[in-house]
Amino acid sequence: MIKKLPRLLIYIVIFFAVMGGSAYLSLRFLFGSADTVTAPDLVGKDVVYVLQTLSAMGLNTKVAGMRYHPAIPENSVVSQDPEPGREIKKDRDVRIILSSGPETMSMPSLVGSDLRRARIWIEDNGLNLVWITRVYDDALPDTILAQDPLPPDSVARGAEVRLLVSLGKRPKAMIMPDFSGLNPEDAMLLAERWGFKVNDVRAVNKVDQPPGVVVDQYPAMGYRILEGQGIELTVNRPKPNDNRNKGRSQGPGFVSFRVPPGFLKSHMELKVSVGGGLQVLYDEYVSPGTRLWFLLPDKDGEFFLYRDGRIIKQSREIFFYGRLKK
């Protein structure tokens, strides 16, 4: 019996050792080691908070750099390593990158510059043009008169920009004259002298009105009209078999064409086929959006209108005081 006692003690010691080890491992699994902590979420927190928090957890703070950020304030955390929620041993480093705030620039003076160039600069520098107000001024049209922000204010990327832009000189107000009874040539010369733009010349057939003269207009006579404003004229064009045409020359005709919008000038040519050859009536480079009026001679022939070397209109019969028939 006495001989068996040491062996029993050995078994008891082993049993308690196993039980103690299991308890230790279980507690460590459930509650974690006292030598490790969970990395906190520091993104967006200021550097003072970060230092206090990591110091209380037994961790070291290491600033790894600075970075511009449009939303996170200066000296607040942009990113961290290790990431939030990861286990980390005490006395280890937590690397953080701090925000330098939004990237800023010095606002230049845009006053006096062209609106198109200002738009390009604003877009290239990441700013946002949100407001344009146009007023009459002695400056050329599309010239910038004022701006917000003012130079040399410091502005961040994405900042809003507001501009005051010139419409050019205020046009003179006039009373619309009476063009009725004039032939189209005289009416267009008078409109040009008064500073109007003839946007359209239409043709009608009115048997109770003299042929080949203006019988209607827009705006009507006596209405207020601004210098440079467009007008429309209507000319009485009798039918070919109308007895009023006998012994009367129809005179010159007009061709109208608006150059399509774009960025480059168009090479416009108007040619007439006379005597087996082509006679050039017009040959110019014209800005986009320009409306052209061509006064065609009173002669038989085929007319060709070219844009950048391509025929865009062709006719053997002139629509007198109007447009070419296709």
Summary of the structure (lengths in Angstrom):
residues: 326
radius of gyration: 43.1
end to end distance: 131.9
largest distance: 157.9
contacts: 855
relative contact order: 0.08
helix: 19%
strand: 38%
